[in-house]
Amino acid sequence: MNIARQPPLRDADEEAARAAIIAKLEADPGRYLSEYTHRFGNVLNADSAATLFPEYNESPAKYRVAVHPAAQWIRDELFQRALENAPPELFRVVFTAGGNAAGKSTALIFSGADSQSAAAVLDSTFSNERHATGLINLAINAGRHVTIIYVNRPLDDALNAMLERADVEGRVVTLHQLIESQRGAADTVRKLWDRYCDRTDFTFQDYGRAVLKSPNRQRTLKADMSSMESLTPNTALDASRPLSTRESKDEANRRFANIEAARIVVGMNRLRQRKNAEKSARLKEPTQPTASV
């Protein structure tokens, strides 16, 4: 087993929880792999794997980072086994890409990429290009066709979705994680497109505000949450606002940071307005009289 060890966490409780979770997984990996498959099939998601550990279930917000190395190992190990053991007719592997709370699981439903038509469906952000490339190389080496479903959701909408999800499921990410996952996914998808767009065994599908240009068809296709376009080797991916050739990397980073900061402010204002409206509505509700005995 090779579970990635990361630098010690600042919080002593979180560090102790991470060590305990990894120790339990290393002591009986088969148990956790079997339990995951029984509960979730071949749709592989680190968030789902995290729920196999009681430490995370007791406090998802606190132990999200602590459980991640073990959850990621479970996901990736099951992915490798699916590549080795899936029947030949399931020649396709599906990956999601997009920031936290972007709606990737929903996009999977609309895409039709269910567990019955693929060797594995790996539900991930793809915000780490090196890790994403490693997973794709595993699929290529196993002779599988690759489908990448990219979801690009406005940051303020993703923030609201994350907060609503936290109320229901207890899953929460920091603003830094939200921003970095969105930015990292966009960078990864652009690099993957540049690297693999000429391969006939690759398909890119886009949900979001990206503009898809097809030079051979002399027209521009736009994909959003209500429609999806499948990118083929004859279709080029172009960002909604490509970087200027005269714009330095630092300038681009500052511009993107300003845009994202503004979106966060918008999202927080919307959330504050909604909370205030709900509070006002509760205060206006008539008080029910207490029944006399």
C-alpha positions as CSV (number, residue, x, y, z in Angstrom):
1,M,0.0,0.0,0.0
2,N,1.1,3.5,-0.8
3,I,-1.0,6.0,1.0
4,A,0.3,9.5,0.5
5,R,1.6,11.0,3.7
6,Q,1.2,14.8,3.8
7,P,2.8,17.4,6.1
8,P,1.4,17.2,9.7
9,L,-1.8,19.0,10.3
10,R,-1.8,22.0,12.6
11,D,-4.7,20.7,14.7
12,A,-3.6,17.9,17.0
13,D,-7.0,16.2,16.9
14,E,-7.1,16.2,13.1
15,E,-3.5,14.8,12.9
16,A,-4.4,12.0,15.3
17,A,-7.6,11.2,13.4
18,R,-5.7,11.0,10.1
19,A,-3.1,8.7,11.6
20,A,-5.9,6.5,13.1
21,I,-7.8,6.3,9.8
22,I,-4.7,5.4,7.8
23,A,-3.8,2.7,10.4
24,K,-7.2,1.1,10.2
25,L,-7.1,1.1,6.4
26,E,-3.7,-0.4,6.3
27,A,-4.7,-3.1,8.8
28,D,-7.6,-4.3,6.7
29,P,-7.8,-2.7,3.2
30,G,-10.0,-5.5,1.8
31,R,-12.8,-4.7,4.2
32,Y,-13.0,-1.1,3.1
33,L,-12.7,-1.9,-0.6
34,S,-15.5,-4.4,-0.3
35,E,-17.7,-2.2,1.7
36,Y,-17.3,0.7,-0.8
37,T,-18.1,-1.6,-3.7
38,H,-21.2,-2.9,-1.9
39,R,-22.5,0.6,-1.2
40,F,-21.5,2.6,-4.2
41,G,-20.7,0.2,-7.1
42,N,-18.1,1.4,-9.6
43,V,-18.9,5.1,-9.3
44,L,-15.7,6.1,-7.5
45,N,-15.7,9.2,-5.3
46,A,-13.4,10.2,-2.5
47,D,-16.3,11.9,-0.7
48,S,-18.2,8.6,-0.7
49,A,-15.1,6.7,0.5
50,A,-14.7,9.2,3.4
51,T,-18.1,8.0,4.8
52,L,-16.6,4.6,5.5
53,F,-14.8,6.1,8.5
54,P,-16.8,7.0,11.7
55,E,-14.3,9.8,12.5
56,Y,-15.4,11.6,9.4
57,N,-19.1,10.9,9.9
58,E,-19.0,12.4,13.4
59,S,-17.7,15.7,12.1
60,P,-17.3,16.0,8.3
61,A,-16.3,19.6,8.4
62,K,-13.5,19.0,10.9
63,Y,-12.1,15.8,9.5
64,R,-12.5,16.3,5.8
65,V,-8.8,17.0,5.3
66,A,-7.8,14.3,7.8
67,V,-9.7,11.5,5.9
68,H,-8.7,12.6,2.4
69,P,-5.5,10.5,2.0
70,A,-7.3,7.3,3.0
71,A,-10.4,8.1,0.9
72,Q,-8.3,8.9,-2.1
73,W,-6.4,5.7,-1.8
74,I,-9.6,3.7,-1.7
75,R,-10.9,5.5,-4.8
76,D,-7.7,5.1,-6.8
77,E,-7.2,1.4,-5.8
78,L,-10.7,0.5,-6.8
79,F,-10.1,2.4,-10.1
80,Q,-6.9,0.3,-10.8
81,R,-8.8,-2.9,-10.0
82,A,-11.7,-1.9,-12.3
83,L,-9.2,-1.4,-15.2
84,E,-7.8,-4.8,-14.6
85,N,-11.0,-6.8,-14.0
86,A,-13.8,-5.1,-15.9
87,P,-15.1,-7.2,-18.9
88,P,-13.9,-6.2,-22.4
89,E,-17.3,-4.8,-23.5
90,L,-16.9,-2.1,-20.8
91,F,-14.1,-0.5,-22.7
92,R,-14.8,3.1,-21.6
93,V,-13.6,5.0,-18.5
94,V,-15.4,8.2,-17.4
95,F,-13.7,11.0,-15.5
96,T,-15.3,14.2,-14.1
97,A,-13.5,17.5,-13.9
98,G,-14.6,20.7,-12.2
99,G,-14.4,22.6,-9.0
100,N,-16.0,21.6,-5.7
101,A,-19.9,21.9,-5.8
102,A,-19.8,22.5,-9.5
103,G,-22.5,19.9,-10.1
104,K,-20.3,17.1,-11.5
105,S,-22.6,14.3,-10.1
106,T,-25.6,15.9,-11.8
107,A,-23.7,16.2,-15.0
108,L,-22.9,12.5,-14.8
109,I,-26.6,11.8,-14.8
110,F,-27.3,14.0,-17.8
111,S,-24.4,12.5,-19.7
112,G,-25.7,9.0,-19.5
113,A,-22.3,7.8,-18.2
114,D,-23.7,5.4,-15.7
115,S,-22.0,2.4,-14.1
116,Q,-23.6,0.0,-16.5
117,S,-21.8,1.4,-19.5
118,A,-18.3,2.0,-18.2
119,A,-15.6,0.0,-16.6
120,A,-15.4,2.8,-14.0
121,V,-16.7,6.3,-13.4
122,L,-14.2,8.3,-11.4
123,D,-15.9,11.4,-9.9
124,S,-13.1,13.8,-9.2
125,T,-12.2,17.5,-9.5
126,F,-9.1,16.9,-11.7
127,S,-7.7,20.0,-10.0
128,N,-4.3,18.3,-9.7
129,E,-2.9,17.9,-13.2
130,R,-0.2,15.5,-12.2
131,H,-2.6,13.1,-10.4
132,A,-5.2,13.4,-13.2
133,T,-2.5,12.6,-15.8
134,G,-1.5,9.5,-13.8
135,L,-5.0,8.2,-13.7
136,I,-5.5,8.8,-17.5
137,N,-2.3,7.0,-18.3
138,L,-3.5,4.0,-16.3
139,A,-6.6,3.9,-18.4
140,I,-4.7,4.3,-21.7
141,N,-2.3,1.5,-20.7
142,A,-5.2,-0.7,-19.9
143,G,-6.6,-0.1,-23.4
144,R,-9.6,1.8,-22.3
145,H,-11.3,4.7,-24.1
146,V,-11.5,7.9,-22.0
147,T,-14.4,10.3,-21.6
148,I,-13.8,13.5,-19.6
149,I,-16.9,15.4,-18.4
150,Y,-15.9,19.0,-17.5
151,V,-18.3,21.1,-15.4
152,N,-17.6,24.9,-15.2
153,R,-19.9,26.6,-12.7
154,P,-19.8,30.3,-11.8
155,L,-18.0,30.6,-8.5
156,D,-20.8,32.4,-6.7
157,D,-23.3,29.7,-7.7
158,A,-20.8,27.0,-6.5
159,L,-20.4,28.8,-3.2
160,N,-24.2,28.8,-2.6
161,A,-24.4,25.1,-3.6
162,M,-21.6,24.2,-1.3
163,L,-23.3,26.0,1.6
164,E,-26.6,24.4,0.9
165,R,-25.0,21.0,0.7
166,A,-23.2,21.6,4.0
167,D,-26.6,22.2,5.7
168,V,-27.9,18.9,4.4
169,E,-24.8,16.6,4.3
170,G,-22.3,18.4,6.6
171,R,-19.7,18.4,3.7
172,V,-18.0,21.8,3.5
173,V,-14.9,23.1,1.9
174,T,-13.0,26.4,2.5
175,L,-13.2,29.3,0.1
176,H,-9.6,28.7,-0.7
177,Q,-10.3,25.1,-1.7
178,L,-13.4,26.2,-3.7
179,I,-11.3,28.7,-5.7
180,E,-8.3,26.5,-6.2
181,S,-10.4,23.4,-7.2
182,Q,-12.1,25.5,-9.9
183,R,-8.9,27.1,-11.2
184,G,-7.0,23.8,-11.0
185,A,-9.7,21.9,-12.9
186,A,-9.8,24.5,-15.7
187,D,-6.0,24.4,-16.1
188,T,-5.9,20.6,-16.1
189,V,-8.7,20.3,-18.7
190,R,-6.9,22.8,-21.0
191,K,-3.7,20.8,-20.8
192,L,-5.4,17.5,-21.3
193,W,-7.1,18.9,-24.3
194,D,-3.8,20.0,-25.8
195,R,-2.3,16.7,-25.1
196,Y,-5.0,14.2,-26.1
197,C,-7.4,16.0,-28.5
198,D,-6.0,14.1,-31.5
199,R,-6.7,10.7,-30.1
200,T,-9.7,8.9,-31.4
201,D,-10.2,7.1,-28.1
202,F,-10.7,10.3,-26.2
203,T,-14.0,12.3,-25.8
204,F,-14.4,15.6,-24.0
205,Q,-17.8,16.8,-22.9
206,D,-18.4,20.3,-21.5
207,Y,-21.0,21.6,-19.2
208,G,-20.6,25.3,-18.4
209,R,-19.7,28.5,-20.1
210,A,-16.8,27.4,-22.2
211,V,-16.9,28.2,-25.9
212,L,-16.2,25.2,-28.2
213,K,-14.9,26.2,-31.6
214,S,-15.0,23.8,-34.5
215,P,-12.8,25.0,-37.3
216,N,-14.0,22.3,-39.7
217,R,-17.6,23.2,-39.3
218,Q,-17.1,27.0,-39.5
219,R,-19.3,27.7,-36.5
220,T,-19.1,28.1,-32.7
221,L,-21.0,25.9,-30.3
222,K,-21.8,26.9,-26.7
223,A,-22.4,24.5,-24.0
224,D,-24.2,25.3,-20.7
225,M,-26.0,23.4,-17.9
226,S,-29.1,22.8,-20.2
227,S,-27.1,21.5,-23.2
228,M,-24.0,19.5,-23.7
229,E,-21.7,19.2,-26.7
230,S,-19.3,16.3,-27.1
231,L,-15.8,17.4,-28.3
232,T,-14.1,15.2,-30.8
233,P,-10.6,15.4,-32.3
234,N,-12.0,17.9,-34.8
235,T,-13.3,20.3,-32.1
236,A,-10.9,22.7,-30.4
237,L,-11.5,23.9,-26.8
238,D,-11.2,27.6,-26.2
239,A,-11.6,29.3,-22.9
240,S,-14.4,31.9,-22.6
241,R,-11.7,34.5,-22.1
242,P,-8.3,33.2,-23.4
243,L,-5.2,34.7,-21.9
244,S,-3.8,37.5,-24.0
245,T,-0.4,36.8,-25.5
246,R,0.8,40.1,-24.1
247,E,-0.5,39.4,-20.6
248,S,2.0,38.1,-18.1
249,K,1.3,35.1,-15.9
250,D,1.3,37.3,-12.8
251,E,-1.2,39.8,-14.4
252,A,-3.4,36.9,-15.4
253,N,-3.4,35.4,-11.9
254,R,-4.3,38.8,-10.4
255,R,-7.1,39.2,-12.9
256,F,-8.5,35.8,-12.2
257,A,-8.1,36.4,-8.4
258,N,-10.0,39.7,-8.7
259,I,-12.8,38.1,-10.7
260,E,-13.1,35.2,-8.2
261,A,-13.0,37.5,-5.2
262,A,-15.8,39.6,-6.7
263,R,-17.9,36.4,-7.3
264,I,-17.4,35.4,-3.7
265,V,-18.6,38.8,-2.5
266,V,-21.7,38.4,-4.7
267,G,-22.3,34.9,-3.4
268,M,-21.9,36.0,0.2
269,N,-24.3,38.9,-0.4
270,R,-26.9,36.7,-1.9
271,L,-26.6,34.3,1.0
272,R,-26.9,37.1,3.5
273,Q,-30.0,38.5,1.8
274,R,-31.6,35.0,1.8
275,K,-30.8,34.4,5.4
276,N,-32.2,37.9,6.4
277,A,-35.3,37.2,4.4
278,E,-35.9,33.9,6.1
279,K,-35.3,35.5,9.5
280,S,-37.8,38.3,8.7
281,A,-40.4,35.7,7.5
282,R,-40.0,33.8,10.8
283,L,-40.5,36.9,12.9
284,K,-43.6,37.8,11.0
285,E,-45.2,34.4,11.6
286,P,-48.1,34.6,14.1
287,T,-47.5,33.0,17.4
288,Q,-49.6,30.0,18.0
289,P,-51.7,30.3,21.2
290,T,-50.9,27.8,23.9
291,A,-53.8,25.4,24.5
292,S,-55.2,25.6,28.0
293,V,-55.5,22.5,30.0
